[in-house]
């Protein structure tokens, strides 16, 4: 699959991404959905106020959506996005399995995640050594020792990125919970992995000075990157130059779900509240239609 070109790549397999896939595929665009529905916030939800399904199970609702998207012609890739790049008028999506896929149009439908450890010292030291975004703050820790906390693709990507800046990189996780390709890459790198461990305290007065692990061991680090989920849309948006709204928490879009970058759309929770399936589905519908129209036009023009 590496190097394959799609009209539209949708990042996220929740309600917004699935609805976008259905509408884009039915307009004869080639569509790939990258995501894991079990990690959608809707998966464990109890659905009781959405007009268009009899089920109250979020998991069942997503299963129905996946089936409809596949019937419409969409393809699915059960993995996580690791990197996005603009590539001569197209976009390249790199996955946790090592694929590099191209598309005319992208749709951000990954939801939001900024999971916290809720530990002593975490809140007080945000911006003074504690960070939730390696792409934003990683360069501030050149030649310094840092730790990354997390078990998934976000943590792995953050740790590998920090090897370019820090003089020492620790990865603290209960279990390497990611694609085997990425886990092997971590093990073969210079990252010091503390598997089966937890952090109990972030130390520091005016700035981070270290971490305390659950067995009492202390790691002398000046930076702590908390990456508890999959890589989030805000991380990718910041790297590509996608504008956020006035709160700096969500991707800014117009009524066509377009971002400030040509060919990139967004739908669902990443566009802001309310956190409702109905809103996500509606925005996904618009994004799918618009992205497909844009991609098909680009393809017909031979660009």
C-alpha positions, 0 to 999 in steps of 0.5 A: 500500500505504501505510495498509493494515491487516494483522492481523499484520506480521512483521519479518524474512524468516529462518526465524523470520519465515517459520514465523510467517508460515505459521502466522499465515496458515493461521489466516486472519489477514492477514499481511505479512512485511517483510524481505530473505531475502538479508540473513538470517544463514541465507541463506549458512549450510550446514544440516546439523543440521536434521531437516526439510529435505533441502537443505543450502543456507540460501538454498534453505531460505529460498526454500522457506519463502517459497513455503510462506508465500505459498501460505498467504496471506502477503504479502511486502514486500522492504524494511526497517523504518525506524520503529515507533509505537504508534497508539491500540491498533494499531501503525504500521510505516514502511518504507524505501520510505516506506510507513506500514502498520498492524497489530493485532500485530507479530512481531520476527523480525529477528535481531541485528546489532551489527556493528563496524568493528574499528578502532583506538580503537573499543572503547576509546571506546564510551560516550565518543563511539562508539555503536551506537544513535542512538535511545539516545544521539543526544540526548547530542550536541545542537549537536555535530558527529557522523558516522554510518558505514554504507551501509544503511537503519540508517545513513540513518535514523541520519543523518536523526535526528541532524539534529534534534540535531547541528549537523553530520552526516556520513555515511561510506559506500562506497555508498548501499545502500538503497531509492532513496526513502531515498537521495534523502531523504539527498541532499536533506537537510543530511547531508554524504555522504562516498560511496566512503570508509572510516574508518581510525581513530577519534581521541580519548583520553578521548573521541572527537575525530575520524575519519580517512578513507582518503585522510587527511582528518580529520573533527572530530566528537565522536560516531560512530554505527556503523550497518553493517546494517539497523535492528536489533530492539534499536533498535526495542525500546528506542524502544517500551519493550519489555523486554530480558532480564538481559543487555540483549542480547535481547528478553525473552519468555514461553512464548507468545513475548509481550513485555511490550507487548500485541500484540508478539511476538518469535522467533528469534535476537533472543530469544537463543541457541542460534543454530539454525534449529530454535529459530528455527522453533519460536519462529516457530511459537508467535509466529505462532499467538499473534499471529494469535489475538490479532489476530483476537480484536481484529478480532472485538471491533471494536477 
